[in-house]
Amino acid sequence: MSKRTVVAGALWALLSVLAFLVDPILGACVLIFGGIGVVVVQLASSWDEHPDFEARELVRARKRKQKWDRDAGKREKDAARYAAHQARQAEKARSAQERGVDERAS
Protein backbone atom coordinates (compact mmCIF):
# COMPACT_ATOMS: atom_id res chain seq x y z
CA MET A 1 0.00 0.00 0.00
CA SER A 2 1.36 3.41 -0.90
CA LYS A 3 2.13 6.19 1.53
CA ARG A 4 -0.49 8.35 -0.17
CA THR A 5 -3.17 5.73 0.51
CA VAL A 6 -2.20 5.41 4.17
CA VAL A 7 -2.34 9.19 4.63
CA ALA A 8 -5.71 9.37 2.84
CA GLY A 9 -7.07 6.52 5.00
CA ALA A 10 -5.90 8.13 8.24
CA LEU A 11 -7.34 11.50 7.23
CA TRP A 12 -10.62 9.83 6.25
CA ALA A 13 -10.88 8.05 9.60
CA LEU A 14 -10.14 11.26 11.52
CA LEU A 15 -12.66 13.31 9.53
CA SER A 16 -15.29 10.58 9.89
CA VAL A 17 -14.93 10.53 13.68
CA LEU A 18 -15.08 14.31 13.89
CA ALA A 19 -18.10 14.45 11.59
CA PHE A 20 -19.92 11.79 13.64
CA LEU A 21 -19.31 13.86 16.76
CA VAL A 22 -20.92 16.87 15.09
CA ASP A 23 -23.84 15.14 13.38
CA PRO A 24 -24.52 11.44 12.59
CA ILE A 25 -25.92 12.20 9.13
CA LEU A 26 -22.90 14.34 8.27
CA GLY A 27 -20.67 11.60 9.69
CA ALA A 28 -22.32 8.96 7.50
CA CYS A 29 -21.89 11.18 4.46
CA VAL A 30 -18.19 11.75 5.20
CA LEU A 31 -17.75 8.03 5.91
CA ILE A 32 -19.29 6.95 2.60
CA PHE A 33 -17.76 9.57 0.31
CA GLY A 34 -14.43 9.47 2.12
CA GLY A 35 -14.29 5.69 1.68
CA ILE A 36 -14.91 6.11 -2.01
CA GLY A 37 -12.14 8.71 -2.11
CA VAL A 38 -9.67 6.39 -0.38
CA VAL A 39 -10.48 3.61 -2.86
CA VAL A 40 -9.92 6.01 -5.76
CA VAL A 41 -6.58 7.09 -4.28
CA GLN A 42 -5.55 3.44 -3.93
CA LEU A 43 -6.52 2.64 -7.50
CA ALA A 44 -4.77 5.75 -8.81
CA SER A 45 -1.55 4.89 -6.97
CA SER A 46 -0.88 1.93 -9.27
CA TRP A 47 -2.11 3.60 -12.47
CA ASP A 48 1.37 4.02 -13.99
CA GLU A 49 2.29 0.38 -13.44
CA HIS A 50 -0.19 -0.89 -16.00
CA PRO A 51 0.78 -1.11 -19.67
CA ASP A 52 -0.61 1.49 -22.02
CA PHE A 53 -2.83 0.75 -25.02
CA GLU A 54 0.05 0.37 -27.46
CA ALA A 55 1.80 -2.20 -25.27
CA ARG A 56 -1.39 -4.23 -24.84
CA GLU A 57 -2.10 -4.08 -28.56
CA LEU A 58 1.47 -5.21 -29.33
CA VAL A 59 0.96 -8.28 -27.12
CA ARG A 60 -2.38 -9.02 -28.83
CA ALA A 61 -0.78 -8.67 -32.27
CA ARG A 62 1.99 -11.06 -31.27
CA LYS A 63 -0.58 -13.63 -30.12
CA ARG A 64 -2.58 -13.25 -33.34
CA LYS A 65 0.60 -13.76 -35.39
CA GLN A 66 1.47 -16.92 -33.45
CA LYS A 67 -2.04 -18.28 -33.99
CA TRP A 68 -1.89 -17.36 -37.70
CA ASP A 69 1.42 -19.19 -38.09
CA ARG A 70 0.19 -22.17 -36.08
CA ASP A 71 -2.95 -22.53 -38.23
CA ALA A 72 -1.23 -22.14 -41.61
CA GLY A 73 -1.60 -25.86 -42.39
CA LYS A 74 -5.31 -25.81 -41.61
CA ARG A 75 -5.83 -22.83 -43.92
CA GLU A 76 -3.98 -24.58 -46.76
CA LYS A 77 -6.05 -27.71 -46.25
CA ASP A 78 -9.28 -25.69 -46.24
CA ALA A 79 -8.20 -23.84 -49.38
CA ALA A 80 -7.52 -27.16 -51.14
CA ARG A 81 -10.90 -28.54 -50.04
CA TYR A 82 -12.63 -25.38 -51.27
CA ALA A 83 -10.85 -25.56 -54.63
CA ALA A 84 -11.93 -29.20 -55.00
CA HIS A 85 -15.49 -28.23 -54.12
CA GLN A 86 -15.48 -25.46 -56.71
CA ALA A 87 -14.14 -27.89 -59.32
CA ARG A 88 -16.93 -30.36 -58.50
CA GLN A 89 -19.54 -27.59 -58.73
CA ALA A 90 -18.14 -26.46 -62.09
CA GLU A 91 -18.19 -30.05 -63.37
CA LYS A 92 -21.82 -30.43 -62.25
CA ALA A 93 -22.76 -27.20 -63.99
CA ARG A 94 -20.97 -28.27 -67.16
CA SER A 95 -22.60 -31.71 -67.20
CA ALA A 96 -26.03 -30.19 -66.50
CA GLN A 97 -25.52 -27.74 -69.34
CA GLU A 98 -24.44 -30.54 -71.70
CA ARG A 99 -27.47 -32.61 -70.73
CA GLY A 100 -29.67 -29.59 -71.35
CA VAL A 101 -28.17 -29.13 -74.80
CA ASP A 102 -28.56 -32.86 -75.54
CA GLU A 103 -32.21 -32.89 -74.41
CA ARG A 104 -33.05 -29.87 -76.56
CA ALA A 105 -31.42 -31.50 -79.60
CA SER A 106 -33.60 -34.63 -79.20
N, C-alpha and C positions, 0 to 999 in steps of 0.2 A: 504494500500500500504506500502511496506517495505521501510526502510530507504535506503537500497541499490538501490532500484528502483528510489527513489527520487533523489539520488545523480547521478545515471546514466542518468536520464532524464535532470537534470540541466547541467551536463557536455556535453551531446549531444546537447542541445540547444546552449550553449556557443560555442562549436566547430563548429556548423552549421553556426552561425552568423559570426564567424571569417573566416570560409572557403568561405562564400558568399562574404565577403569583398575582399578576395584575388582573387577569380575566381568563377563565377557562376556555371561552370560545376563541379569544385571541391566541391563547396558548395552543389550542388544537390546530388553528390555522398556521401558526409558525411551525408547529411540529410536522404537519403534512407537507407544506411547501418547502420547509427547510430540508426535510428528508429527500424530497425530489431534487433539491439543489445539490445535496451531498452526492447523490447518485450520479447526477450530471457531471459534477467535478471529478468523480472517480472514473467515469467513462471517458472524459476528455483527457485525463492524465495519460492514457495509453494510446491516444489518437495517432501519434506520430510513429508508433511501432508497427502499425499495419501497413501492408503494401498498398501503393496507389493503384489506380485503374490500369495504367500501362503495364505495371509488373504483373498484375493478375491476368491481364489479357495475353501477355507473353507466355505465361504458364499454360493458359488454355490453348493457345496456338500450338505450343509444343506438344501437348497431349493430343490435339487433333491430328498433327502431323504423324505422330507415332501410330495412331489408330489407322490413318490413311495408308501408311507404309505396311502395317500389319495385315490389312485387308486387301492388299493389291491382288493377291491370288484369287480371292473370291470375286473381285470385280472382273478380272480377266475371264474367269469361268462363266460368270453371268453374261458377259459380253458375247462369249462364244455361243452360249445357249440361246441368246436373243437372236444372234445372226442365223443360227440353225432354224429357229422358229420363223424368222422372216423368209428364209429360203423355202421352208415348207409352205408358208402362206402364198408365196409367189407361185410355187409349183401348182398349188390347188387352184389358184386363180387362172393360171395358164391352161390347166386341164379342163376347167369349167368353161373357159372361153372356147377351147377347141371343140368340146362336146356341143356347145351352143352353135358353133359354126357348122358342125357335122349334122346336127338335127335340122337346121334350117335348110341345108342342102338336100336332105332326104325328101 
